[in-house]
């Protein structure tokens, strides 16, 4: 392996720090999401509501697909190796 310049090592370090921050954000965000879904489950159980809501599930799938389409160009660009 070739010896890397300090500037390359610094850039690599910066990218890795950004990834670490994003990982922490994802873990926190998922934790918050699970907290809300658990609360919804308890609320539904206490009020004799069905556990699933097909209309809501269809809406969520559609919304997430739209999000994916919206971000796919950016994701495709970020996955390219120049």
Secondary structure, DSSP 4 states (H G I P E B T S, - for coil): -PPPPHHHHHHHHHHHHHHHHHHHHHHHHHHHHHHHHHHHHHHHHHTT--S--HHHHHHHHHHHHHHHHHHHHHHHHHH---
